[in-house]
């Protein structure tokens, strides 16, 4: 199975589920529980490993230190002012709807109590990397695998992998929007219908250029909505302001044909006209994948 960088969160090699990059503090994670969940995630899709809920862990909220909380508030404050003018209205409304707060790291149960009634989505804590098929299975049931560690204070500007700021602040506000919520579930369900690596790669590109790094035109202006832009002061400004960026109109097939690189600011971005455009394009793509799956059963194509 392809290890997809889009869905990559770090884990150590010993299989404890404890992320390598966050060794300063992972006390919000129970080691034994994380080890079991990570083992399950690593085997997801194999016989006996088909229940996404077995990849989930608890968020031991008391494990966050005062320094962790300060890191959250610093990240929140330095980005929110920019986002007020430059983020999609849909993200801003979603942030309000889930009561995203500056003064504390989100408690997933509190977020979910607001999110559930709006769209049926939920954020579920995971210990680390969730391989593509497991990730698709989660979002196909409106559950978002969520990293709960937070970057160390001394690495506040450098984020090699997702943390709770990226996953909750960056991603989850859009899950409160019914149109985006439908798109994301359809994405997961469609992705589950294929084991074909070329389609998995195309779907990863679609995820990258929309969910992670998407731009949208609102009120005659470009706004950001992708989580990688929302959660990054440097990249959000670069995306909107740099003359170096090639901002292209969204076209699903063109997006899926565009390779991406993960280790520097994105030179190519795609601009939606609306989230309905994204949802409708995804529905069309899902129909195509379903038709292919009917013609070529998964059992004949699995690798
Ligand atoms: Fe992300």
Boltz pocket constraint, residues with backbone or C-beta under 6 A from the ligand:
constraints:
  - pocket:
      binder: B
      contacts: [[A, 6], [A, 162], [A, 166], [A, 167], [A, 171], [A, 211], [A, 212], [A, 227], [A, 228]]
      max_distance: 6.0
